[in-house]
């Protein structure tokens, strides 16, 4: 299996690159975040790497040219594909513009390595199976193509077993049981993937645009859409389908937030809906930020729309309620997670912000609020002391999310005034206090 080096910021978006390059081209992707690590790797094993792909870097503006100079000095003819905005680099390597979607990158990698997905080049054949988010199946009552489970084996190729045959009828509970066991993806044959995804996406859009459903049904629909979008982002990146579903889902979240004059009415319906903690918090935070903005002299509908976008995407890489409920270093320690899940939690703010950078015409500055929604400037970990120098909308979002956490965790034991008191105890800076005061007039 050919190997390529991918140089870029550590992100769960790497999963999308790795999955697509592996599934479509049969390529093994090795990720590095620093040029020094790349140099060391190539010195140890200069022959195994067939291509180097370089994503835009935050601190290293000339990564592509630095990499090119290293290869020339070491007489190593490895080709480079750069995604950096560097006009000079175009003279010596293949360059794609920043923001190029994953499928175009996969196609260009195939061209550079002379690999044709499913072609007769003889070097690589496309693997048989393609991952799809399990919650796609919530939107169909009859299986439209054969569906498989992946069985991972140590030191052996993955094994795929048939779970549903085309034409099978199943219940939502059948799918829910798999999801509760931590299975986030089913698999379909590669040749069926476009038909399946396009067909079910059309069904989802019809459901999102149907106004006949009651509020509880709408909540469950948006929850499932959000989970589908999360799965699509982590396997396919920010595609047109993902953007379309996200825009319509956010629109529905906003409509639901504006349906109730009292937060107590919204909260009551959320609890009746039996939706996930992640979705309930997204819906509550949208409502709370709208309320805060409307009570600020500088507030605007544009800012409300921006925070609705932030609320939808800020935890999009967290695939379980257990991970989403972690809000501090102490919570993280108490959760006793695996090393991989701990890494996901610590980096989720930064990684979500990186994902939305590929969203066409995303609200200006939304990625910054997402990166800093736990109070750290770099989007990693949890702040112990919240700075008074964060952007005003970031402060609004931080307070709104903490208040939503209190509502979900303490609604049976604390009154609103007691939750407000806890907020004042946790956020002592003046900028935060001004925001907290807008919550005292909430009606339950």
C-alpha positions in Angstrom: 0.0 0.0 0.0 1.5 3.4 -1.0 2.3 5.8 1.8 2.0 9.6 1.7 2.9 12.2 4.4 0.2 14.7 5.2 1.6 17.8 7.0 -1.0 19.9 8.8 -2.6 20.9 12.1 -3.8 18.0 14.2 -7.5 17.7 13.6 -10.3 15.2 13.4 -10.6 16.4 9.9 -7.5 14.1 9.4 -10.0 11.2 9.7 -11.8 12.4 6.6 -8.6 12.6 4.6 -7.3 9.3 5.8 -10.6 7.5 5.2 -11.2 8.9 1.7 -7.6 8.3 0.6 -7.6 4.8 2.0 -11.0 3.8 0.7 -10.8 5.4 -2.7 -7.1 5.0 -3.5 -5.8 2.4 -1.1 -3.3 4.8 0.3 -1.8 4.8 3.8 -1.7 8.4 5.2 0.9 9.4 7.8 0.1 12.7 9.6 2.7 15.1 10.9 2.2 18.5 12.5 5.8 19.9 12.3 8.4 20.0 9.5 11.0 18.8 12.0 9.1 15.5 12.5 8.8 15.2 8.7 12.5 15.7 8.2 13.3 13.0 10.9 10.9 10.6 9.3 12.3 11.0 5.8 15.9 10.6 7.1 14.9 7.3 8.7 12.9 6.0 5.8 13.4 8.1 2.6 12.2 5.5 0.1 8.7 4.6 1.5 6.9 8.0 0.9 5.4 8.5 -2.5 3.9 12.0 -2.0 3.8 14.8 0.5 0.6 16.8 1.0 0.9 20.1 2.9 -2.2 21.8 4.4 -2.3 25.5 5.4 -0.3 26.0 8.7 -1.0 28.6 11.3 2.6 29.6 12.2 4.6 28.3 9.3 3.7 30.4 6.2 6.3 28.9 3.9 6.0 25.3 4.8 5.7 24.1 1.2 8.9 26.0 0.1 10.8 24.8 3.2 9.8 21.2 2.4 10.8 21.7 -1.2 14.3 23.0 -0.2 14.8 20.1 2.2 14.0 17.6 -0.6 16.3 19.3 -3.1 19.2 19.5 -0.6 18.8 15.8 0.1 18.4 14.8 -3.5 15.0 13.3 -2.8 12.5 13.6 -5.7 9.3 13.1 -3.7 6.5 15.2 -5.3 4.6 17.8 -3.2 1.0 18.8 -3.3 0.5 22.1 -1.5 -2.8 23.5 -0.2 -1.1 26.7 0.9 -1.8 30.1 -0.7 1.7 30.6 -2.0 2.2 31.9 -5.5 5.9 31.2 -5.5 5.4 27.6 -4.7 3.4 27.1 -7.9 6.7 27.3 -9.8 8.1 24.1 -8.3 5.1 22.0 -7.2 1.5 21.2 -7.6 -0.7 23.7 -5.7 -4.4 23.6 -4.9 -6.1 26.6 -3.3 -6.9 26.5 0.5 -10.4 25.3 1.1 -10.3 22.7 -1.8 -12.8 20.0 -0.9 -11.7 16.5 0.0 -12.9 14.8 -3.2 -10.8 17.2 -5.3 -7.8 16.5 -3.2 -8.3 12.8 -3.5 -8.6 13.1 -7.2 -5.4 15.1 -7.5 -3.5 12.7 -5.3 -4.6 9.9 -7.6 -3.4 11.9 -10.6 0.0 12.5 -9.0 0.5 8.9 -8.1 -1.1 7.5 -11.3 -3.8 5.7 -9.4 -7.3 5.6 -10.8 -10.1 4.6 -8.4 -11.5 1.4 -9.7 -9.3 1.6 -12.8 -7.1 -0.9 -14.6 -3.8 0.7 -13.8 -3.0 -2.5 -11.8 -1.5 -0.6 -8.8 -4.5 -0.2 -6.6 -8.2 -1.2 -6.6 -10.8 0.6 -4.7 -11.8 -1.2 -1.5 -15.3 -2.6 -1.4 -16.9 -0.7 1.5 -17.7 2.9 2.3 -18.6 4.4 5.7 -21.9 6.2 6.2 -23.2 7.7 9.5 -25.5 5.3 11.2 -28.2 7.9 11.8 -28.9 8.1 8.1 -30.9 5.0 8.7 -33.3 6.9 11.0 -34.8 8.5 7.9 -35.7 5.4 5.9 -38.1 2.6 6.6 -36.8 0.2 4.0 -33.2 -0.7 3.3 -32.2 0.8 -0.1 -28.9 -1.2 -0.5 -27.1 -4.0 1.3 -25.6 -2.7 4.6 -22.7 -4.1 6.5 -21.0 -3.9 9.9 -17.2 -3.7 10.1 -15.4 -6.1 12.4 -11.9 -4.9 13.3 -9.3 -7.6 13.8 -5.8 -7.2 15.2 -3.1 -7.8 12.7 -5.6 -8.8 10.0 -7.8 -7.0 7.4 -11.1 -5.7 8.6 -14.0 -8.1 8.1 -17.5 -6.9 6.9 -20.6 -8.8 7.8 -24.1 -8.3 6.2 -26.5 -6.7 8.7 -29.4 -5.6 6.4 -30.3 -6.7 2.9 -31.8 -4.4 0.3 -35.5 -4.4 0.9 -35.4 -5.3 4.6 -37.8 -3.4 6.8 -36.6 -2.4 10.3 -37.5 -0.2 13.2 -35.7 2.9 14.5 -35.1 1.0 17.7 -33.0 -1.6 15.7 -30.6 1.2 14.7 -30.7 2.9 18.1 -29.4 -0.3 19.7 -26.3 -0.2 17.5 -25.8 3.5 18.2 -26.0 2.9 22.0 -23.3 0.3 21.6 -21.0 2.9 20.2 -21.3 2.0 16.6 -21.3 5.3 14.6 -21.0 4.0 11.1 -22.5 1.3 8.9 -20.9 0.4 5.6 -22.3 0.1 2.1 -20.6 -1.2 -1.1 -18.5 1.5 -2.7 -20.6 1.4 -5.9 -23.8 2.0 -3.9 -22.4 5.0 -1.9 -23.6 7.9 -4.1 -27.0 6.5 -4.7 -27.5 5.8 -0.9 -26.2 9.2 0.3 -28.0 11.3 -2.3 -31.3 9.4 -1.9 -31.3 9.6 1.9 -30.2 13.3 1.9 -33.2 14.1 -0.3 -35.4 12.4 2.2 -33.9 14.4 5.1 -34.3 17.7 3.2 -38.0 16.8 2.6 -38.4 16.1 6.3 -36.7 19.3 7.4 -38.9 21.4 5.1 -42.1 19.7 6.4 -43.9 22.0 8.8 -46.7 19.6 9.6 -44.7 17.8 12.3 -45.2 18.8 16.0 -42.4 20.4 18.0 -41.3 17.2 19.6 -40.9 15.5 16.2 -39.0 18.5 14.9 -36.6 18.3 17.9 -35.9 14.7 17.2 -35.4 15.4 13.5 -32.9 18.1 14.1 -31.0 16.0 16.6 -30.7 13.2 14.1 -29.7 15.6 11.3 -27.0 17.0 13.6 -25.5 13.6 14.2 -25.6 12.8 10.5 -23.8 16.1 9.8 -21.2 15.2 12.4 -20.6 11.8 10.8 -20.3 13.3 7.3 -17.8 15.9 8.5 -15.6 13.3 10.0 -15.7 11.0 7.0 -16.2 13.3 3.9 -15.4 16.8 5.1 -17.4 19.9 4.3 -19.1 18.8 1.1 -22.1 20.5 -0.6 -24.4 17.9 1.0 -23.1 18.6 4.5 -23.4 22.4 4.1 -26.9 22.1 2.7 -28.1 19.9 5.6 -26.3 22.2 8.2 -27.9 25.3 6.8 -31.4 23.8 7.0 -30.8 22.3 10.4 -29.6 25.6 11.9 -32.6 27.3 10.4 -34.8 24.8 12.2 -33.0 25.2 15.5 -33.5 29.0 15.3 -37.2 28.5 14.4 -37.7 26.2 17.4 -35.8 28.7 19.7 -38.2 31.5 18.6 -41.3 29.4 19.1 -41.6 29.9 22.9 -41.7 33.2 24.7 -40.6 31.5 28.0 -37.5 29.4 28.3 -39.4 27.1 30.7 -41.7 26.1 27.9 -38.8 25.2 25.6 -37.1 23.3 28.4 -40.2 21.3 29.2 -40.6 20.3 25.6 -36.9 19.4 25.3 -37.2 17.1 28.3 -40.3 15.5 26.8 -38.5 14.9 23.5 -36.0 12.4 25.0 -33.3 13.8 22.7 -29.6 13.7 23.5 -27.8 16.0 26.0 -25.8 17.4 23.0 -28.9 18.4 21.1 -30.7 19.8 24.1 -27.8 22.0 25.0 -27.5 23.2 21.4 -31.1 24.2 21.4 -31.0 25.8 24.8 -27.8 27.7 24.1 -29.3 29.1 20.9 -32.3 30.3 22.9 -30.2 31.8 25.7 -27.8 33.6 23.4 -30.7 35.1 21.5 -32.1 36.4 24.9 -28.8 37.8 26.0 -28.1 39.6 22.7 -31.6 41.1 22.7 -30.9 42.5 26.1 -27.6 44.1 25.2 -27.5 47.7 23.8 -25.1 46.6 21.1 -27.0 43.4 20.1 -28.2 42.7 16.6 -29.9 39.9 14.6 -26.6 39.3 12.8 -24.9 38.5 16.1 -27.8 36.1 17.0 -27.4 34.3 13.7 -23.7 34.0 14.3 -24.2 32.5 17.7 -26.8 30.0 16.4 -24.1 28.9 13.9 -21.6 28.6 16.7 -24.0 26.7 18.9 -24.7 24.1 16.2 -21.0 23.4 15.4 -19.1 24.0 18.7 -19.2 20.4 19.8 -19.8 18.8 16.4 -16.8 16.4 16.8 -18.1 14.9 20.1 -20.0 11.8 19.2 -21.4 11.0 22.7 -23.1 12.7 25.6 -20.5 11.4 28.0 -17.8 13.4 26.1 -20.0 16.5 25.7 -20.8 16.8 29.4 -17.1 17.3 30.3 -16.6 20.9 31.1 -13.4 21.1 33.1 -10.1 19.4 33.8 -11.7 17.8 36.9 -14.6 16.4 34.8 -12.0 15.0 32.4 -10.0 13.3 35.1 -13.2 11.9 36.7 -14.4 10.5 33.4 -11.4 8.1 33.1 -11.5 8.1 29.3 -9.3 6.2 26.9 -6.3 8.2 25.6 -8.0 8.7 22.3 -11.2 10.0 23.8 -9.3 12.3 26.2 -7.5 13.7 23.1 -10.8 14.3 21.4 -12.2 16.2 24.4 -9.1 18.3 24.9 -8.9 19.3 21.2 -12.6 19.4 20.2 -12.9 23.2 20.3 -9.9 23.8 18.1 -10.9 20.9 15.7 -14.5 22.1 15.4 -13.2 25.6 14.5 -10.9 24.1 11.8 -13.8 22.2 10.3 -16.0 25.3 10.0 -13.2 27.2 8.2 -14.3 25.2 5.1 -17.9 26.3 5.5 -18.8 28.6 2.6 -19.6 32.2 3.8 -19.6 31.2 7.5 -20.4 34.1 9.8 -17.3 36.2 10.3 -15.4 35.3 13.4 -17.5 32.2 14.2 -14.5 30.0 14.1 -12.8 32.1 16.8 -15.8 31.8 19.2 -15.9 28.1 18.6 -12.1 27.7 19.3 -12.4 29.7 22.5 -15.7 28.5 23.9 -14.0 26.9 26.9 -12.0 30.0 27.6 -8.6 29.0 26.2 -7.2 31.1 23.4 -5.8 28.2 21.4 -8.9 26.0 21.6 -7.2 23.2 23.7 -8.3 22.2 27.2 -10.3 24.1 29.7 -9.6 27.5 31.2 -9.4 27.7 35.0 -9.6 31.5 35.1 -11.7 33.2 32.4 -10.1 36.3 30.9 -11.8 39.6 30.6 -10.1 40.1 27.3 -12.1 37.6 25.2 -14.4 38.9 22.5 -17.8 40.0 23.8 -19.7 37.4 21.7 -17.3 34.7 23.0 -18.1 35.8 26.6 -21.9 35.6 25.7 -21.5 32.1 24.4 -19.4 30.9 27.4 -22.0 32.2 29.9 -24.9 30.8 27.9 -23.4 27.3 27.6 -22.6 27.2 31.3 -26.1 28.3 32.1 -27.5 25.6 29.8 -25.3 23.0 31.6 -26.8 24.1 34.9 -30.4 23.9 33.6 -29.8 20.3 32.3 -27.9 19.1 35.3 -29.6 20.9 38.2 -33.2 21.7 37.1 -34.6 19.4 39.7 -32.5 20.7 42.6 -31.8 24.4 42.0 -33.9 27.4 41.4 -33.1 29.9 38.7 -31.8 32.4 41.3 -29.5 29.7 42.7 -28.1 28.9 39.3 -27.5 32.6 38.7 -25.6 32.7 42.0 -23.4 29.8 40.8 -22.7 31.8 37.6 -21.6 34.8 39.5 -19.3 32.6 41.6 -17.7 31.0 38.6 -17.4 34.2 36.5 -16.1 37.1 38.6 -14.9 39.5 35.8 -17.1 42.5 35.0 -17.7 41.6 31.3 -19.2 38.2 32.4 -21.3 39.8 35.1 -23.0 42.1 32.7 -24.0 39.1 30.6 -25.2 37.1 33.6 -27.5 39.9 34.7 -29.5 39.5 31.6 -30.5 36.0 32.7 -32.2 37.1 35.9 -35.4 38.0 34.2 -35.9 34.6 32.6 -39.5 33.2 33.0 -40.1 29.6 33.9 
